[in-house]
C-alpha cells in the first residue's frame, strides 16, 4: 500500500490540474488519501472561482468606465448644443442700432467679404472680426464735416479693403443717405452739405438766367 500512497502524493504535488483523483477511482484509497485528493480538488475549484470572480470584476469595471465616459460625452455634447453659436454679425454687427440707419458700420459688406475669403474656419473668422475697427456711417460723416475731405486710398488701407471696394461703398452711402460727398481728381472724398448743393444749384440757375438772351417784343 505504501508505493500507492507515494504515487498519489507525487501526482497531486506535481500538478493540481491533472486527473489523478479520477485515475485512482479503481484503487482502494485510504481515508487520508481521499482527504488529500478532496483538498486538492477544493483548491482547484477555489482557484477557478477566484479567476472567474476576477474576470467578472474587470468586465464590470470596463463597462462602468465606458458607460461613465459615454455619459460624460453626451452631457458635454448637450452642453455644447445648448450654448448659442455666435455668428459674424454677433461679433461684428452690420448696424449698431436697428432704428438708426446711420448707425450702420462703414464698409461692412467689403470688410466681412474679405475676412470670409481669407479664412475658412468659423472660429478664425470670428476672432479676426473681433479685432476689426468699427466706425459708423454717422461717425464717418461727422469726421468728414470736420476735415472737409479724406483720402480714399487711406480709408481703404485703414479698413483693409481695396480702393475699388471703398469707392463702391461710398457710392452706396450717397445713394442711401443722400449726397454726402463727391470724389475729386486726386482721389479724395470731399464733404458736400445740402446747403452747398442748394447754393450750387442757385449759382447754376443764375448763370443760366444770365446766359439766356432777352427776348424783346
WORA-V408333 format. One record per helix or strand of 2 or more residues. SS is the DSSP state (h for helix, s for strand). FROM is the first residue (numbers start at 1). LEN is the number of residues. If there is no record, write none. Layout:
SS:FROM:LEN
SS:FROM:LEN
This chain:
h:2:13
h:20:4
h:31:52
h:88:4
h:101:3
s:104:2
h:108:11
h:122:9
h:137:11
s:149:3
h:152:8
h:163:15
s:181:3
s:188:4
h:194:18
